[in-house]
Amino acid sequence: MRSPRISTPAAGLLAAAALLFAFGGPVSQAAFGTPTASAAAPSAQPSAERGSPYVSTHLYFGTGRHNGNPPITEEEFNKFVADVITPRFPSGLTLQEGRGQWRDKDGDINREKSYELTVMYPVREAAARNADIEYIRRLYCKTWELESVGRADVRAQVDF
């Protein structure tokens, strides 16, 4: 049986990672809960004790359209945010512009300008917020004849 061959750059990276792990550094200290000098403030509380239980929902909006239709413009998307999303989440939201890629129902890979929307809300509001989020997703798809808006929900401890 032949032993695996590791190229010089890969061997160097493996050696560096082994040294960092063995002798410590920010990654190993964080991984094992060892406080660094700057993080060891006397009044620091563990993150589990700080904040309140929230849900952080991330929605992924593509702007590419089917059947030769032009992409959704920045102005159209901003109007959708102002008219549909902001009234449902007036306390705040975060929008990030990105480049998305996904496989459609026909198996084609689509690359497009996209937006990630993040909204956070207390866990106790999850049922009511779910209705708002699903309304937003359905309306966006219906308005521009799209297949889907991606959704990811994450539990978080949040403090403002």
BATORLUM-374340 format. One record per residue: x, y, z of N, C-alpha, C in turn. Coordinates in pm, whole numbers, plus 50000, padded with zeros to 5 digits. Layout:
N
XYZXYZXYZ
...
This chain:
160
500854988150000500005000050000500885012450000
500585021649912501345033949902500885043750008
501825051050065501435061450161501015073850083
500085081550137499625093450065500755103650051
500775110349940501775120749914501165134249944
501835142050025501365155350059502315165249995
501755174449918502585184549851503215193649955
504275200349918504995209150009504095219950069
503255227249990502385237350052501405231250151
500855219650118499905213350209500605208750335
501825203250323502585198750439502885210550531
503245221850471503515233850550502295238450627
501145238250562499905242350630499575232750743
499745219850720499485210050826500435212050944
501685214550915502665216751022502325229351101
501965240051031501605252451099500375250551187
499385243351137498185240751216498515232551340
499395222351323499785214051438500505222451542
501425231251500502135239751595501195249351666
500295255351592499335264651652498495257451756
498035245451723497205237751815498015233651938
499265229251917500095224352027500525235352121
500885247052065501435257652148500455268752180
499255267452136498245277152172498155288652074
497095295952088496815307252001495335310052013
494855320051947493445323751961492485312351931
492775304151829491835293551794491775283151903
492955278351950492935267852051492385272952183
492655285452219492125290752343490615291852338
490085296452226488635297652212487985283852212
488615274352146488035261152134487935254152269
488905256852358488915249952486488465258652602
487935270552572487385279052676488425285952761
489665286352719490705293152793490635307852760
490395316452860490275330652828491615336652789
491585345452692492765353152655492855364952748
493995371652751494185382952841493145393752819
492815396652692491845407252665490425402952696
490135389952695488785385152719488515382152865
489545382852949489395378953089489035390853177
488125399153135487685410453215486925405453337
487135411653455486505406753577484985406253571
484345415253496482885415653493482295407753376
483145400953300482645393653184481765382053227
480605380753165479685369653192479745359853078
479515347053104479415337652992478265341852901
478415339752771477395344252676476045337752700
476005325852760474735319252786473895326952888
474535335252970473805342953071473435356853022
473945360752907473735374252858472625374152753
471765383952756470745385352653469515376852679
468665376452579467395369252585467315359552467
466505348952482466395339452371465635345552253
466265345252138465725350752014465825340551903
465125343451795465305336251670465885346351571
466925342051500467515350151394467135343251263
466305349951184465855344351057466605351150943
467135342950855467875347750738467095343750614
466755353550532466065350850406467005354350292
466985345950188467885347450074467055350149949
467145362449900466375367049786467255367649662
466905359949561467585361049432466935371749349
467655376549249467105386949163466985382449017
467475370548986467365365448849465955360448823
465495362448702464125358448666464165348548552
463055341748532462945331448428462375337048298
462415328748195461775331548066462255344348000
463515347648021464065359347954463685372648017
462995372348130462625384948197463865391248258
463915404648262465095411248319465185408848470
466385409448524466545407548669465785418148748
465475414948870464845424548962465885435248991
465515447748973466465458748993466615461949141
467665469249171467895473749308466725482349356
466215490849267465085499549302463835491249332
463585481149251462415472449276462555464949408
463765459949434463975452749559463815462149679
464405473949672464295483649782462835487649807
462045488849701460615491949717459905480449788
460245468049754459655456449821460015456649970
461265459850001461685460850141460875471550213
460765483350152460055494450215458555491750232
457935485950128456475484150130456015471450201
456825460950199456375447850248457115443450375
458445444650375459215439250487459265448750606
459605461250582459755470850691458475472250776
457285472850718456095473750802455915461650896
456445450150857456315438050939457445436851042
458555443751017459705443551108460235457751130
459385466451187459775480551201460885482851303
461135473151392462185475051494463575474151436
463705468051320465025467451258465245454751178
466175455651087466555444451002467925447650945
468555437450889469845439350824469775433450684
470255440950588470325436450448471775436050404
472135425150338473465424150280473325420250134
474105426650051474095423249909475155412649885
474845403349796475805392749767475655387249627
476335376349603476245368949478475775355049516
474645350949462474085337849495474225327949381
474135315349418474155304649319473235293649369
472435288049278471535277149317471125269349193
470615257249216470165248649108468645249449101
468095252948984466645254348971465975240848944
464665241148931463885228748914464235221148786
464825228148688465235221648564466665216248571
467325218348686468685213448703469765223048659
469385235048618470355244948573470945252548691
472245255548684472905263748787472665278348750
472155285748845471865300048826472775308148918
473395318448863474215327748941473575341448927
473425348149041472695360749036473065369849152
472795382549135472875391949246471805387549345
472135388149474471155383949573471255392849696
470285391049782470245398449907469965388750021
470685390750132470395383250254469755392950353
468585389450399467865397350498467945389950630
468315396850737468315391050870467365399050958
466455391851022465575397851123465695389351250
465655396051364465725389051492464495392851574
463975382951646462785385251727462785375451843
462125379351954462075370452070461395357152036
461875346552097461315333252073459805333252096
459335340652194457895340752226457045346452111
457685353652017456985359351902457105350751776
457705338951789458035330851671456805327251587
455695323751648454505319851570453985331651486
453875343251547453385354951474454385359151367
455665358751398456685362751300456765352751185
456515340051213456525329951108455495333351000
454325337851041453295341650945453765353350857
454415363150920454955374650844456025370150746
456935361750791458035357150707457535349050589
456585340150614456055332050504455275340650404
454595350950454453905360350364454915367250272
456025371950331457065378750254457625369350147
457915357050184458475347350088457505344549973
456245342150007455245339149903455035351049809
454935363049866454685374849785455865377849692
457075376449740458245378749656458245369149537
457985356449565457945346449457456815349349359
455655352849411454505355449325454715368049240
455245378449302455445391149233456365389749112
457435381949127458415380849018458505366748960
457485358648984457405345148927458675337148952
459085336449078460285329249118459925316149187
460885307049196460645294049258460665294649410
461585302249467461705301949613462505313649667
462355315649796463205324449876463735315449986
465055314449996465655305850098465405311350238
465345302150336465125306050475465975297550567
466605304050665467335297050770466995303750903
466595295751002466285300651135467345295451232
467855304551318468885301051413468475306351550
468575298051653468315302851789469545310351837
469325321351908470445329551954470115336052087
471145339852162471005348052281471335362152234
470415371552248470575384752190470475395452299
471345405252289471335416652380471575429252297
470765439252319470915451852246471355462752342
